[in-house]
């Protein structure tokens, strides 16, 4: 019979073998799987809208992301332009939301850092000027991409976008 510390060690090894591997991340290559054209539905708990995102493949230590959220019922559309940049200190994600008149919704660009990633998931933590403490991207086995902006004081529901690759 295994003693309790040995049982815990064996159990931990079993869990580690079936859990997705997460790595501390500081490389754009860890999130290359985001590249492509995605279409879906964004939902902030109150309003749903049509979402469109385009992530460029990494080049010269950078990749871009453009986002559009269109809410027909409210006759509203807004955009975000973002850049992922790899430096010696990690991968940083910065951007700003704006309306079709290009007036920014924030006083300054927001800044996140990539904290962990694997071949299907990435987590970014806010460093400054963010509406959410973190944002997660997760690709499901069927190819669906989930983008989830975590809950903060200003948003009581996470903002989630459920995407499929655009044809």
C-alpha positions as CSV (number, residue, x, y, z in Angstrom):
1,X,0.0,0.0,0.0
2,X,1.4,3.4,-0.9
3,X,1.9,5.9,1.9
4,X,0.0,9.3,1.6
5,X,3.0,11.4,0.3
6,X,3.6,8.8,-2.4
7,X,-0.1,8.7,-3.4
8,X,0.0,12.5,-3.7
9,X,3.1,12.4,-5.9
10,X,1.6,9.6,-8.1
11,X,-1.7,11.5,-8.4
12,X,0.2,14.7,-9.3
13,X,2.1,12.9,-12.1
14,X,-1.1,11.5,-13.5
15,X,-2.7,14.9,-13.5
16,X,0.3,16.4,-15.2
17,X,0.2,13.8,-17.9
18,X,-3.4,14.6,-18.9
19,X,-3.5,18.4,-18.2
20,X,-2.7,20.7,-21.1
21,X,0.9,21.9,-20.9
22,X,1.1,25.6,-20.1
23,X,4.4,27.3,-20.5
24,X,5.6,30.7,-19.2
25,X,5.8,32.5,-22.4
26,X,7.8,35.2,-24.0
27,X,7.7,34.3,-27.7
28,X,5.3,35.2,-30.5
29,X,5.7,31.7,-31.9
30,X,3.7,30.6,-28.8
31,X,0.6,32.4,-30.2
32,X,1.1,31.9,-34.0
33,X,-2.1,29.7,-34.1
34,X,-4.2,32.9,-33.7
35,X,-3.2,34.0,-37.2
36,X,-6.1,34.2,-39.6
37,X,-9.5,35.7,-40.3
38,X,-12.2,35.0,-37.7
39,X,-16.0,35.7,-37.6
40,X,-18.3,35.3,-34.7
41,X,-20.6,36.7,-32.1
42,X,-19.5,39.0,-29.2
43,X,-21.5,39.1,-26.0
44,X,-21.0,41.3,-23.0
45,X,-23.9,40.0,-21.0
46,X,-26.2,42.8,-22.1
47,X,-25.6,43.1,-25.8
48,X,-24.7,40.8,-28.6
49,X,-23.0,41.8,-31.8
50,X,-21.2,40.5,-34.9
51,X,-17.4,40.3,-34.4
52,X,-14.7,40.1,-37.0
53,X,-11.0,39.7,-36.2
54,X,-7.9,39.4,-38.3
55,X,-4.6,38.3,-36.7
56,X,-1.6,38.6,-39.0
57,X,1.2,36.0,-38.8
58,X,4.2,37.0,-36.8
59,X,6.9,39.0,-38.8
60,X,9.9,40.9,-37.5
61,X,8.9,40.3,-33.8
62,X,5.4,41.7,-34.2
63,X,1.9,40.7,-35.3
64,X,-1.2,42.8,-35.6
65,X,-4.9,42.3,-34.7
66,X,-7.8,44.2,-36.0
67,X,-11.2,43.8,-34.5
68,X,-14.7,45.1,-35.4
69,X,-17.8,44.7,-33.2
70,X,-21.1,45.6,-34.9
71,X,-24.3,45.8,-33.0
72,X,-27.1,46.3,-35.6
73,X,-29.9,46.8,-33.0
74,X,-28.0,49.7,-31.4
75,X,-26.7,51.0,-34.8
76,X,-23.3,50.9,-33.3
77,X,-19.9,49.7,-34.5
78,X,-16.5,50.0,-32.9
79,X,-13.0,48.9,-33.7
80,X,-9.7,48.0,-32.0
81,X,-6.3,48.0,-33.5
82,X,-3.7,46.0,-31.6
83,X,-0.1,45.0,-31.9
84,X,1.6,42.0,-30.3
85,X,5.3,42.7,-29.9
86,X,8.1,40.3,-28.8
87,X,10.9,41.9,-26.8
88,X,13.7,40.6,-24.6
89,X,11.2,41.1,-21.7
90,X,8.3,39.2,-23.1
91,X,5.4,39.5,-25.5
92,X,3.3,42.7,-25.1
93,X,-0.1,43.3,-26.4
94,X,-1.2,46.9,-26.8
95,X,-4.1,48.6,-28.5
96,X,-7.0,51.0,-28.3
97,X,-10.7,50.9,-29.0
98,X,-12.3,53.6,-31.3
99,X,-15.4,54.4,-33.1
100,X,-15.8,54.7,-36.9
101,X,-14.9,58.4,-36.5
102,X,-11.5,57.1,-35.1
103,X,-12.1,58.8,-31.7
104,X,-10.5,56.7,-29.0
105,X,-12.7,55.2,-26.2
106,X,-9.7,55.2,-23.8
107,X,-7.4,58.0,-22.8
108,X,-4.3,55.9,-23.6
109,X,-3.6,52.5,-25.2
110,X,-4.0,49.5,-23.0
111,X,-1.1,47.2,-22.4
112,X,-1.0,43.5,-21.5
113,X,1.8,41.0,-21.2
114,X,1.6,37.3,-22.3
115,X,1.9,35.3,-19.1
116,X,1.4,31.7,-20.4
117,X,0.6,29.9,-23.6
118,X,0.5,26.6,-25.3
119,X,-0.6,25.3,-28.7
120,X,-4.3,26.2,-28.1
121,X,-4.4,28.7,-25.3
122,X,-2.9,32.1,-24.4
123,X,-3.4,34.3,-21.3
124,X,-2.5,38.0,-21.1
125,X,-2.4,40.0,-17.9
126,X,-3.1,43.7,-17.8
127,X,-0.2,46.0,-17.1
128,X,-1.9,49.4,-17.6
129,X,-5.0,51.2,-18.9
130,X,-7.1,48.0,-19.3
131,X,-10.8,47.5,-19.0
132,X,-10.2,44.0,-17.9
133,X,-7.5,42.4,-15.7
134,X,-6.8,39.8,-18.3
135,X,-7.8,38.4,-21.6
136,X,-7.7,34.7,-22.7
137,X,-7.7,33.1,-26.1
138,X,-8.6,29.4,-26.4
139,X,-9.0,27.3,-29.5
140,X,-11.4,24.4,-29.0
141,X,-10.9,20.9,-30.6
142,X,-13.6,21.8,-33.3
143,X,-11.6,24.9,-34.3
144,X,-13.8,27.4,-32.5
145,X,-11.8,30.3,-31.0
146,X,-13.0,31.8,-27.7
147,X,-11.8,35.3,-26.7
148,X,-12.7,36.2,-23.1
149,X,-12.0,39.5,-21.4
150,X,-12.1,38.9,-17.7
151,X,-14.5,40.6,-15.2
152,X,-13.4,43.8,-13.6
153,X,-15.1,46.6,-11.6
154,X,-16.4,48.3,-14.7
155,X,-17.7,45.1,-16.4
156,X,-19.7,42.6,-14.3
157,X,-19.9,40.1,-17.1
158,X,-16.9,38.8,-19.1
159,X,-16.9,40.0,-22.7
160,X,-16.7,36.8,-24.8
161,X,-16.4,36.4,-28.5
162,X,-17.0,33.0,-30.0
163,X,-15.4,32.7,-33.5
164,X,-15.2,30.4,-36.4
165,X,-12.5,30.7,-39.1
166,X,-13.9,32.8,-41.9
167,X,-14.3,31.0,-45.3
